[in-house]
Amino acid sequence: MARRLLAHAGVIIWALAGTAVMIALAFVALAWAQHPPEDGGGDDVALVVEIRRLRTEAHDYPACQQPAERFLAQHPAADLLRQAAEYEQAASYYAERNWDAARPLFEALVAEYAEQPLDTGSEWFLVDDARCMIGVIKQYSNDPAGATEAYEQLLAEYPASNRAAYALLPLGGIY
């Protein structure tokens, strides 16, 4: 009986978490529609939100990659919206376990945006996430020295990042 209750509680928690993510994305889209980022209007925000949805909810990675590539080709200016599209493209390859495609995209995102004057407190600031994903890919690719370097860079550059705690765990296992 207790196991059934725990299983039901897990399903309820999972459903609530998914609902919370959708509500957060709706608020981001609404905020951006009212105050769009530079070089990105409401339609661009909706497209990036849809690209994220294709990756995170539908798990349709090719369908995520194609509009991301088109969006990036049409939006050359570096801003939070372009950064989000770049991240979604790289993360979709990561989700497919295509490390050879994902890692250079994450590395390019870090190189392009690490010095940009973006709002590092925004939930859409993803340079720290990309830095962490580089470490994860290097760890999965049996490159402990490269993973250690990536995690240490993350901790040095973004100590308040939500990914900092994640980076500490594998560092303990690598050493």
N, C-alpha and C positions, 0 to 999 in steps of 0.2 A: 504494500500500500504506500509506504513512504517513498519507494522508488518511483512509483507512478506519479505521485505528487511532485517529486523533484523533476521528473521528466516534463510534466505539464508546466511547471514553473520555468524550466529552461526554455520551452517553446514560447511561453508568454514573454519572457525577458528578451528573447531573440526578436520577436515581432515588435516589441516596444522599441528596441534599439534601431530596427529598420525604419520604423515610423519616425523616430527622432532624427535620423539622418535625412529623411525626405523633408521633414519640416525645416531643418537647418538649411538644406539646399534651396528650399522655397524662399526662405528669408534672405539668403544671399542673392538669389535671382531678383527678388523684389528690391533689395537695397541697391543692387547694381543697375536695375532698370530706372530707379529714381535718381541715382548718382553714378552714371556709368563711368568705368575707368577710362583713362585716355585711350584713344584709338579703338574703343569698343563700345558699341551701343547695346541696347536691350536684346536685339536679335543675336548678337555675338555672345552675350551672356547665356541666352537660352541654348545656343548651340554647344557651348562648353559644358553647361550643366547636362545636356543630353549626352555628350561624349562621355562624361563621368558616369552617368546612369548606365550606359551601354557596358562600361567596364565593370562597375561595382554591383549592379543589380542583375542585368541581363547576361552578364558574363559572355557577351558576344564581342570577342576581342578584335576580329577583323573589321566588324562594323564600327568599332571604336577607332581603329587606326586610320581608316579611310577618311572620315570627316576631319579627324585631327590633322592629317597631312594637308588636306585642302585648306583648313582654317589657317594653318601655319604659313602656307604659300601666299595667302591673301592678307596676312597681318604681320608684316616684318618688324614693327615697332616692339621693343621690349617693354612689356608691362605685365601686371599680374594675370591678366586674362590669357595672354600668349603663353606665359609660364605655366598656367594651369593646363592648357592644351598640350604643351610639350610634355608635362608630367604624365598626363593621361595616356599619351601615345607610348611613352617609355614603360609605364606601369602595365599597359596591356600586353606588351611583349614579355615583361617580367611574369605576368600571370600565366602566360603560355609556356613559361620556363625557357624562353628563347633568350638566354643570357647574352649571346653574341650581338643581338639586336638591341636589347635593353640597356646594357652597360654604357655603350657610347652615347646613347641618347641622354641618360642620366648625367654622364660626365659633361656633355655639351651644355645641359641645363645649368649645372653648377658653375661651369666656366663663364657662361653668359650672364648669369644673374647674381652671382656671389657679391659682386661689387655694385650692383644696381641699387639706386635709392628706393627700394620697395618697402612696404610696411611689413616688417618682420613679425609683427604681432598678429597679422591677418591669418585666418585659418587657410587662406588661399596662398600664403607664402610657402613654397614647397622646396626651396633649396635645401633645407635641412633634411627633409624627407628623402630627396634625391641622393644626398650625401650618404644617408643611412642605407638606402637601397644599393648603392655602389658597394658598401661594405658587405651587405648580405650576399650579393652576387659573387663577390670575390671569395667570401667564405664558402659558398656552395660550389664554387669552381676550384676548391682546394688550394686557395692562395691565402694562407693565414697571415702572411706579412702584409699583403695588400689590404686585407680586411681590417687588420689592426690599424694600419695607417688611416684608412677611411673613417673608422670609428673614432680614432683619436682626433682627427681633424674636425669631425662633427662636434665632439665634446669641447674642443678648443674654440671653435668659431660660433657655436650656438649652444652654450651651456644651459640655457633656459628652454631649449627645444623640447617638444613633447617626445621626440625621438632619442633624447639624451639617455633616459633610463633604459630604453631598448638597446642602445649601443653598449652600455655597461655590462649587460648580461653576457653577450658573446665574448667581450674582452676577457671576462673572468675565465671563460672556457678555453680561449685561445692561448692564454699565457700558461 
